[in-house]
């Protein structure tokens, strides 16, 4: 069974954070917050004009995570939604935020030609985001809905 992007992000977050001492009472919240912030930045970027291309370039390894606006957004989401509420201090906060480029960099190459048509396109992104089974069906439905709304807004339909 293929892993979904969400599963891969969680694995990368756990692996990257393994060398950072996180207080036990907030560790799950921190790791979950990192995962949610990264996924949220990918999702929010994909919904913007030109965003699908940015996500595609990052997840195919064509764009550097260190200089990506997706990485910047993930850092802002993590800082605003998690770090501000946990009071972990600036040193630990900086260490945790500093993991984001590494995690996103490790996702490079995640999206490949999954439907066998010879290119990486929206369908491959949806297949990658959803994995298999119910997750794939949900991702496809959500992706088509987002795409319909974005295109409908552009063409006023």
C-alpha positions in Angstrom: 0.0 0.0 0.0 1.4 3.4 -1.0 1.9 5.9 1.7 0.0 9.2 1.4 1.8 12.6 1.6 0.3 13.0 5.1 2.0 9.8 6.2 5.3 10.7 4.6 5.2 14.2 6.2 4.5 12.6 9.7 7.5 10.2 9.2 9.8 13.0 8.1 8.7 15.2 11.0 9.4 12.4 13.5 12.7 11.6 11.9 13.9 15.3 11.8 12.7 16.1 15.3 14.5 13.0 16.8 17.6 15.0 17.6 15.7 17.9 19.2 14.8 17.7 22.9 11.1 18.5 23.1 9.4 18.5 26.5 7.4 15.2 26.8 4.2 17.0 27.8 4.1 18.9 24.5 5.9 16.6 22.1 2.8 15.2 20.4 1.4 18.7 20.0 4.7 20.0 18.5 5.1 17.1 16.1 1.4 17.3 15.1 1.8 21.0 14.7 4.8 20.7 12.4 3.0 18.1 10.3 -0.2 20.2 10.1 1.7 23.4 9.3 3.6 21.7 6.4 0.5 20.1 5.0 -1.4 23.4 5.5 1.2 25.4 3.6 1.1 22.9 0.7 -2.7 23.0 0.6 -3.0 26.8 0.9 -0.3 27.2 -1.8 -2.1 24.8 -4.1 -5.3 26.8 -3.8 -3.6 30.0 -5.0 -3.0 31.1 -8.6 0.1 29.3 -9.8 0.2 27.4 -6.6 -0.1 23.9 -8.1 3.0 24.6 -10.1 4.9 25.7 -7.0 3.8 22.5 -5.1 4.7 20.4 -8.1 8.2 21.9 -8.4 8.8 21.5 -4.7 7.5 17.9 -4.5 9.3 16.8 -7.6 12.6 18.2 -6.4 12.8 20.9 -9.0 12.6 23.8 -6.4 14.7 24.3 -3.3 12.8 24.0 -0.1 15.2 26.4 1.6 14.1 29.3 -0.6 10.5 28.2 -1.3 7.5 30.4 -0.3 5.8 27.1 0.8 8.6 26.7 3.4 8.1 30.3 4.6 4.3 29.8 4.9 4.8 26.5 6.9 7.1 28.4 9.3 4.6 31.2 9.8 1.8 28.7 10.3 3.8 26.8 12.9 5.0 29.9 14.7 1.5 31.5 14.8 -0.6 28.3 15.5 1.8 26.3 17.7 4.8 28.0 19.1 3.0 31.2 20.3 0.7 29.0 22.4 3.4 26.7 23.9 5.9 29.1 25.3 8.9 26.9 24.5 11.4 29.7 24.3 13.2 31.2 21.3 16.1 28.7 21.1 13.8 25.6 21.0 11.4 27.5 18.7 14.1 28.3 16.3 15.4 24.7 16.3 11.9 23.4 15.5 11.2 26.0 12.8 14.6 25.3 11.3 13.5 21.7 10.7 10.8 22.8 8.2 13.2 23.3 5.2 14.8 19.9 5.9 11.5 18.2 6.1 10.1 19.8 2.9 13.5 19.1 1.2 13.1 15.4 2.0 9.7 15.4 0.3 11.4 16.3 -3.0 10.8 13.5 -5.5 7.6 12.4 -3.7 5.5 13.2 -6.8 6.2 11.1 -9.8 4.3 9.9 -12.8 1.9 7.7 -10.9 -0.7 7.3 -13.7 1.7 6.2 -16.3 0.9 8.9 -18.9 4.5 10.0 -19.2 4.3 13.4 -17.3 3.7 14.8 -13.9 0.3 16.5 -13.9 -2.6 17.3 -11.6 -3.8 13.7 -11.6 -0.3 12.6 -10.3 -0.5 15.2 -7.6 -3.9 14.0 -6.5 -2.8 10.4 -6.6 0.3 11.3 -4.5 -1.7 13.3 -2.0 -4.3 10.6 -1.5 -2.3 7.4 -1.6 -4.7 4.5 -2.2 -8.2 3.5 -1.2 -10.5 5.9 0.6 -7.8 8.5 1.0 -7.3 8.6 -2.8 -11.0 9.0 -3.4 -11.3 11.8 -0.9 -8.2 13.6 -2.3 -9.5 13.3 -5.8 -12.9 14.6 -4.8 -11.5 17.4 -2.8 -8.9 18.2 -5.5 -11.6 18.3 -8.2 -13.7 20.5 -6.0 -10.8 22.9 -5.3 -9.9 22.9 -9.0 -13.5 23.5 -10.0 -13.8 26.4 -7.6 -10.5 28.0 -8.6 -11.2 27.6 -12.3 -14.8 28.6 -11.9 -13.6 31.8 -10.1 -11.2 32.5 -12.9 -13.7 32.0 -15.7 -16.7 33.3 -13.7 -18.6 30.0 -14.0 
